[in-house]
Amino acid sequence: MKTLDKGTIKLEGKRITLRILKIADVGEEYLKWMNDEEILRYTECRGRSFTAQDLKDYVQERYDNPADYFFGIFLKDSRVHAGNIKAGNIKPGDLSADVGLIISKEHWNNGYASESIGLVTRFAFDELGLNRLWAGMFEENQGSYKAFVKSGYKKFNYDAAKKIIQVEALKKDHDKKKK
């Protein structure tokens, strides 16, 4: 697994740019959507409230952690911070990581999630040398599920008790598509 200088990483898509989040990116809009129950209802942080300092601390922890690549999703046309996506909890032994994302409500249903997932997936496989990415989501979160499927992820597990779907992407499948 490669380790990269986080300060220089920028992933360019058609309509978005992903770059590693920094404390300076924590603003009022980010704080607002991280305290919106509708946005957080399908996340691990549902039911919590956050201060600006909480978010700054989290961003710094992700930046300092070599096992996490925590990107802000920025719209190219306006430079608006529309969400975040992470390839994190990287396991060097099996070269795997989990992917998680959040999109601000005003940017839902625009394809930014699937574009972000595609960029992070290519980055993780091609630049970091990972072999497997996976994500979990509540069954009700069909928007997230569809975005991952659109990006080439396949369902590999369903926990009926918790109503959680897990999806994965494998480097070997990614490499086949590149050919």
Backbone bond lengths (Angstrom), bond angles and torsions (degrees), N, CA, C in turn:
res aa  C-N    CA-C-N  psi(-1)  N-CA   C-N-CA  omega(-1)  CA-C   N-CA-C  phi
1 M - - - 1.441 - - 1.522 109.68 -
2 K 1.315 115.65 135.66 1.459 120.87 178.24 1.524 109.62 -88.67
3 T 1.328 115.66 151.62 1.456 121.72 170.80 1.520 106.56 -116.15
4 L 1.315 117.12 130.26 1.461 121.71 -175.32 1.522 110.97 -114.72
5 D 1.319 116.47 157.17 1.461 122.27 174.98 1.518 108.47 -72.15
6 K 1.309 116.51 108.09 1.461 121.12 -174.87 1.528 112.88 -61.98
7 G 1.309 117.42 -29.20 1.463 120.17 -177.54 1.514 114.36 -66.72
8 T 1.318 117.46 -16.44 1.468 120.45 -176.11 1.527 113.34 -109.23
9 I 1.314 118.27 -1.48 1.463 120.64 -174.66 1.524 110.91 -80.41
10 K 1.322 114.81 125.52 1.455 121.67 176.50 1.528 106.53 -143.49
11 L 1.322 116.67 125.15 1.462 121.71 179.77 1.520 108.55 -110.99
12 E 1.316 116.46 124.37 1.465 121.86 -175.69 1.515 111.05 -103.42
13 G 1.317 116.34 125.55 1.449 122.49 172.64 1.514 109.40 -109.74
14 K 1.322 116.50 -170.63 1.468 120.19 179.23 1.522 111.62 -69.67
15 R 1.347 115.51 -42.11 1.464 119.43 -175.29 1.519 114.14 -120.03
16 I 1.322 116.46 -7.03 1.461 120.47 -176.76 1.521 111.27 -134.19
17 T 1.312 114.18 159.74 1.460 122.68 170.90 1.521 106.61 -123.78
18 L 1.310 116.73 133.17 1.459 121.48 173.02 1.521 107.10 -105.23
19 R 1.326 115.28 130.89 1.452 119.44 172.46 1.513 108.22 -141.90
20 I 1.329 115.10 151.61 1.454 120.72 -179.09 1.528 109.04 -57.83
21 L 1.324 115.53 129.91 1.465 120.47 179.92 1.521 111.01 -69.60
22 K 1.328 114.21 145.07 1.461 122.11 176.00 1.525 108.09 -127.32
23 I 1.305 116.13 163.32 1.461 120.86 -178.98 1.527 111.11 -54.11
24 A 1.313 118.06 -36.74 1.472 121.72 -179.25 1.528 112.14 -62.07
25 D 1.335 118.04 -18.41 1.469 121.53 179.44 1.522 112.66 -81.11
26 V 1.318 117.67 -10.14 1.465 120.83 -179.98 1.523 107.84 -80.79
27 G 1.344 115.24 103.68 1.456 121.36 -179.77 1.515 111.23 -125.19
28 E 1.320 115.12 -173.61 1.466 121.24 -177.32 1.525 112.18 -60.88
29 E 1.318 117.85 -41.83 1.472 120.00 -178.87 1.523 111.17 -63.74
30 Y 1.320 117.20 -44.84 1.466 122.13 178.37 1.527 109.25 -60.36
31 L 1.317 116.96 -46.18 1.461 121.17 178.71 1.531 110.49 -61.21
32 K 1.322 116.09 -40.82 1.473 120.64 -179.51 1.526 111.07 -61.10
33 W 1.342 117.77 -48.05 1.460 117.36 -177.37 1.509 112.95 -76.69
34 M 1.315 118.23 -19.25 1.470 119.44 174.77 1.530 112.41 -81.03
35 N 1.322 116.43 -3.29 1.464 121.45 174.83 1.526 111.27 -117.57
36 D 1.311 116.71 15.04 1.466 121.80 179.31 1.532 108.49 -95.60
37 E 1.326 116.99 114.32 1.468 121.46 -176.60 1.525 112.78 -58.70
38 E 1.325 116.98 -35.13 1.468 119.43 -179.50 1.528 111.13 -66.17
39 I 1.316 116.92 -38.63 1.465 120.80 178.64 1.525 110.64 -70.07
40 L 1.322 116.77 -40.41 1.463 121.48 -174.16 1.519 114.64 -85.52
41 R 1.313 118.40 -5.70 1.474 120.36 -171.41 1.525 113.92 -59.21
42 Y 1.310 118.58 -25.79 1.463 120.99 -179.51 1.530 112.68 -105.79
43 T 1.326 117.51 14.18 1.458 120.67 -177.32 1.526 111.00 -108.03
44 E 1.321 114.88 167.58 1.464 120.55 177.03 1.525 111.88 -68.95
45 C 1.321 117.52 -16.33 1.472 119.70 -177.97 1.527 112.61 -101.62
46 R 1.324 117.06 16.26 1.470 119.62 177.51 1.526 109.38 -60.16
47 G 1.324 114.82 145.52 1.454 119.78 179.53 1.522 114.47 83.88
48 R 1.306 117.47 -3.65 1.469 121.36 179.16 1.524 109.59 -102.40
49 S 1.300 115.52 160.34 1.463 120.50 170.63 1.527 107.33 -122.46
50 F 1.310 115.83 153.63 1.457 121.38 -173.63 1.519 111.17 -128.36
51 T 1.323 115.18 146.50 1.458 121.71 170.35 1.530 107.41 -101.25
52 A 1.321 115.73 166.82 1.466 119.48 176.05 1.532 109.85 -59.28
53 Q 1.323 116.80 -37.56 1.469 119.73 -180.00 1.529 111.47 -66.25
54 D 1.346 116.99 -37.44 1.468 120.18 175.94 1.528 110.29 -57.51
55 L 1.323 115.79 -45.84 1.467 119.84 -178.17 1.521 111.31 -68.70
56 K 1.311 117.38 -39.70 1.468 120.55 177.51 1.525 110.42 -62.16
57 D 1.324 116.42 -43.14 1.465 120.01 178.40 1.527 110.79 -62.55
58 Y 1.325 116.54 -43.20 1.464 120.76 -179.86 1.531 110.73 -62.76
59 V 1.323 116.37 -46.80 1.471 120.78 179.43 1.528 110.15 -59.37
60 Q 1.324 117.40 -43.25 1.468 120.27 -179.69 1.526 111.19 -66.43
61 E 1.340 116.86 -41.09 1.469 120.38 177.80 1.523 110.83 -60.28
62 R 1.326 117.54 -42.96 1.465 121.07 179.02 1.526 110.05 -65.20
63 Y 1.320 116.80 -40.76 1.467 120.96 -179.67 1.533 110.44 -63.31
64 D 1.320 115.61 -42.19 1.463 120.28 -176.98 1.523 113.69 -76.70
65 N 1.314 117.57 -17.27 1.468 121.94 -176.32 1.532 109.82 -87.52
66 P 1.333 118.71 114.79 1.471 120.12 -179.39 1.533 113.54 -66.13
67 A 1.324 118.00 -12.66 1.464 121.25 -179.93 1.527 112.49 -91.46
68 D 1.332 118.11 4.37 1.469 122.07 -178.97 1.515 111.08 -129.45
69 Y 1.318 115.16 136.30 1.461 122.82 170.49 1.526 105.70 -121.65
70 F 1.330 116.22 102.64 1.460 124.13 -171.13 1.529 108.67 -109.76
71 F 1.326 114.91 107.11 1.457 122.03 -173.92 1.521 112.10 -102.99
72 G 1.312 115.05 145.00 1.458 120.87 164.91 1.516 107.64 -89.25
73 I 1.316 115.92 144.72 1.463 122.43 176.38 1.528 105.90 -100.29
74 F 1.328 116.51 115.93 1.460 121.31 -177.08 1.525 109.47 -119.12
75 L 1.329 115.81 132.11 1.459 120.69 178.39 1.521 108.98 -72.27
76 K 1.325 116.36 133.27 1.457 120.28 -177.24 1.522 112.25 -65.26
77 D 1.333 116.66 -41.75 1.468 119.09 -173.49 1.525 113.74 -70.86
78 S 1.329 117.72 -29.89 1.471 120.58 -175.31 1.528 113.76 -122.66
79 R 1.330 117.53 -10.07 1.467 123.99 -175.66 1.527 112.85 63.81
80 V 1.326 117.02 18.01 1.466 122.01 178.71 1.520 109.51 -70.82
81 H 1.334 115.81 137.52 1.464 122.64 175.28 1.526 107.00 -79.05
82 A 1.332 117.35 106.55 1.462 122.47 -172.21 1.521 113.58 -101.25
83 G 1.328 118.28 -9.30 1.455 120.13 -178.53 1.515 110.73 168.50
84 N 1.328 114.48 -173.05 1.464 121.81 179.11 1.525 109.06 -137.14
85 I 1.321 115.16 152.01 1.460 121.09 173.76 1.527 107.76 -143.66
86 K 1.315 115.17 143.13 1.464 120.75 -175.85 1.520 110.36 -132.49
87 A 1.310 115.43 135.77 1.462 122.05 161.51 1.519 102.98 -107.03
88 G 1.319 116.37 109.28 1.452 118.36 -171.01 1.505 114.28 -142.27
89 N 1.308 113.03 -177.19 1.459 120.80 -175.77 1.527 110.04 51.63
90 I 1.319 114.80 41.70 1.462 120.59 -177.25 1.519 109.67 -61.71
91 K 1.322 114.68 129.51 1.464 122.28 178.89 1.523 107.77 -104.34
92 P 1.340 117.53 102.34 1.463 119.67 -177.74 1.526 113.29 -59.83
93 G 1.330 118.23 -31.44 1.457 121.00 -177.84 1.515 113.64 -62.19
94 D 1.327 117.09 -42.60 1.468 118.95 -179.98 1.530 112.33 -113.92
95 L 1.340 115.98 9.22 1.466 121.97 176.14 1.530 112.01 53.09
96 S 1.328 115.09 49.51 1.464 120.25 179.14 1.523 110.33 -125.39
97 A 1.322 114.86 162.31 1.463 121.39 177.01 1.517 108.49 -153.96
98 D 1.337 114.47 160.19 1.464 117.72 172.85 1.518 108.77 -101.37
99 V 1.312 114.80 154.77 1.463 122.24 179.49 1.520 107.34 -119.08
100 G 1.315 115.51 133.34 1.454 120.62 175.92 1.514 108.68 -140.14
101 L 1.323 116.15 148.34 1.453 118.67 179.50 1.513 110.99 -147.27
102 I 1.316 113.25 161.43 1.452 121.83 174.85 1.524 106.86 -145.25
103 I 1.323 115.39 136.56 1.462 121.92 -179.75 1.520 107.65 -121.95
104 S 1.324 116.85 135.69 1.459 119.71 177.36 1.531 109.27 -63.69
105 K 1.319 115.61 146.59 1.467 122.08 -171.75 1.535 112.95 -55.49
106 E 1.318 116.76 -40.31 1.473 118.79 -177.74 1.524 112.92 -69.02
107 H 1.339 117.08 -6.44 1.467 120.28 179.31 1.530 113.07 -114.33
108 W 1.318 116.47 11.02 1.462 120.41 176.16 1.528 109.97 -66.94
109 N 1.328 115.46 154.64 1.472 123.36 173.25 1.526 113.69 62.27
110 N 1.330 116.37 31.55 1.454 121.22 176.36 1.529 112.44 -117.84
111 G 1.332 117.09 2.07 1.451 120.30 179.65 1.524 114.32 83.21
112 Y 1.342 117.75 5.87 1.462 120.14 -179.64 1.522 111.50 -67.71
113 A 1.326 117.27 -33.48 1.472 120.08 179.22 1.523 110.44 -63.58
114 S 1.327 117.82 -51.43 1.464 119.49 -177.93 1.526 111.56 -66.12
115 E 1.319 117.89 -35.60 1.470 119.79 177.08 1.535 109.56 -65.11
116 S 1.331 117.19 -41.61 1.469 121.63 178.80 1.522 111.18 -65.06
117 I 1.326 116.59 -44.08 1.470 121.04 179.10 1.523 109.93 -60.22
118 G 1.319 116.84 -43.94 1.464 120.75 178.72 1.525 112.19 -60.33
119 L 1.336 117.02 -43.84 1.469 120.66 179.92 1.529 111.50 -65.40
120 V 1.331 116.99 -44.52 1.466 120.40 -178.81 1.526 110.89 -68.06
121 T 1.318 116.89 -35.95 1.464 120.64 179.03 1.524 110.46 -64.03
122 R 1.329 116.78 -48.28 1.472 119.99 177.85 1.534 111.01 -60.80
123 F 1.324 116.76 -42.71 1.462 121.50 178.61 1.531 110.83 -59.73
124 A 1.323 116.50 -48.09 1.470 120.79 -176.86 1.526 111.75 -63.75
125 F 1.324 117.11 -41.91 1.460 120.26 -179.51 1.531 112.05 -77.39
126 D 1.318 116.88 -46.96 1.467 120.22 -172.74 1.526 113.87 -82.84
127 E 1.320 118.06 -36.34 1.463 120.99 -175.94 1.528 113.18 -98.53
128 L 1.330 116.91 -41.06 1.465 119.56 -178.68 1.527 112.69 -88.55
129 G 1.333 116.81 -18.07 1.455 120.10 179.20 1.521 114.02 77.10
130 L 1.339 116.85 24.67 1.465 119.76 178.31 1.520 110.72 -76.82
131 N 1.331 116.40 158.06 1.466 122.30 -179.50 1.527 113.84 -106.09
132 R 1.343 116.48 -22.48 1.466 119.41 -174.31 1.520 109.96 -149.03
133 L 1.320 115.73 136.12 1.456 123.37 171.76 1.516 107.74 -123.34
134 W 1.313 116.07 145.54 1.456 119.14 178.39 1.526 109.28 -143.48
135 A 1.311 115.16 159.55 1.471 121.65 177.20 1.513 108.45 -146.36
136 G 1.308 114.96 152.66 1.458 120.92 175.58 1.509 109.32 -125.38
137 M 1.321 115.69 145.34 1.457 119.88 178.71 1.517 109.90 -150.23
138 F 1.318 115.08 152.69 1.459 119.05 175.17 1.517 109.15 -65.38
139 E 1.312 116.02 142.42 1.459 122.21 -178.64 1.536 112.09 -52.73
140 E 1.312 116.87 -36.78 1.470 121.07 -179.43 1.525 112.45 -65.79
141 N 1.317 117.54 -21.83 1.459 121.28 -176.31 1.534 110.12 -83.24
142 Q 1.312 115.10 68.25 1.462 120.37 -176.61 1.529 112.64 -67.36
143 G 1.324 117.48 -28.59 1.458 119.99 177.47 1.522 111.43 -61.01
144 S 1.318 116.07 -45.77 1.463 120.55 178.63 1.531 110.44 -66.42
145 Y 1.317 116.58 -44.93 1.463 120.18 179.78 1.533 110.75 -57.51
146 K 1.321 116.81 -47.40 1.474 120.91 -179.10 1.532 111.18 -63.55
147 A 1.337 117.08 -37.23 1.468 120.06 179.32 1.530 111.00 -64.21
148 F 1.331 116.79 -41.12 1.468 119.81 178.52 1.530 110.95 -68.19
149 V 1.320 117.60 -43.23 1.469 120.98 179.04 1.530 109.99 -62.14
150 K 1.324 116.60 -43.02 1.469 121.01 178.33 1.533 110.67 -59.72
151 S 1.336 116.13 -29.16 1.466 121.70 -179.37 1.522 112.98 -89.45
152 G 1.341 116.89 9.01 1.464 120.81 174.56 1.515 115.65 95.82
153 Y 1.315 118.79 4.96 1.461 121.16 178.03 1.522 109.58 -79.72
154 K 1.329 115.05 150.39 1.466 121.28 -179.70 1.520 110.00 -123.31
155 K 1.312 115.02 144.28 1.467 120.67 178.20 1.519 109.07 -67.53
156 F 1.343 116.09 131.48 1.460 118.89 177.26 1.520 112.84 -125.87
157 N 1.327 117.86 -10.16 1.459 119.27 -179.89 1.522 109.75 -158.44
158 Y 1.323 114.35 149.49 1.461 121.12 173.89 1.515 108.18 -138.87
159 D 1.307 116.49 123.16 1.458 122.57 177.10 1.525 106.96 -99.56
160 A 1.319 116.64 99.74 1.463 121.66 -175.96 1.523 112.06 -64.04
161 A 1.324 117.17 -35.38 1.468 120.17 -179.02 1.527 111.33 -64.59
162 K 1.328 116.33 -40.99 1.469 120.92 -178.97 1.525 112.48 -96.16
163 K 1.335 116.11 -9.08 1.468 122.93 -177.14 1.533 111.25 57.37
164 I 1.333 114.44 48.26 1.462 121.09 179.92 1.525 109.48 -116.63
165 I 1.320 114.92 129.61 1.463 123.19 175.49 1.523 107.01 -99.05
166 Q 1.327 116.50 136.62 1.455 120.70 173.98 1.523 108.89 -117.37
167 V 1.333 114.82 136.87 1.458 121.84 179.89 1.519 108.72 -125.59
168 E 1.323 115.72 157.87 1.468 119.28 179.46 1.520 110.40 -144.16
169 A 1.331 113.78 157.15 1.463 122.54 170.38 1.523 106.10 -127.77
170 L 1.327 115.18 137.94 1.464 121.25 -179.07 1.523 110.17 -113.54
171 K 1.315 116.29 140.03 1.462 121.23 -179.40 1.528 110.90 -57.90
172 K 1.302 118.49 -39.39 1.472 120.23 -178.12 1.526 110.62 -60.52
173 D 1.338 118.14 -36.54 1.461 120.77 177.04 1.525 110.77 -72.43
174 H 1.317 116.00 -39.10 1.461 122.34 177.76 1.534 109.69 -60.58
175 D 1.339 116.80 -44.70 1.448 121.22 -179.30 1.525 112.11 -64.22
176 K 1.328 117.55 -35.50 1.466 121.63 178.05 1.526 110.60 -63.68
177 K 1.338 117.07 -39.09 1.469 121.38 -179.58 1.519 111.44 -68.53
178 K 1.334 117.61 -29.26 1.456 121.29 -178.92 1.529 112.30 -70.90
179 K 1.337 116.51 -24.49 1.468 120.93 -175.02 1.506 111.96 -77.15
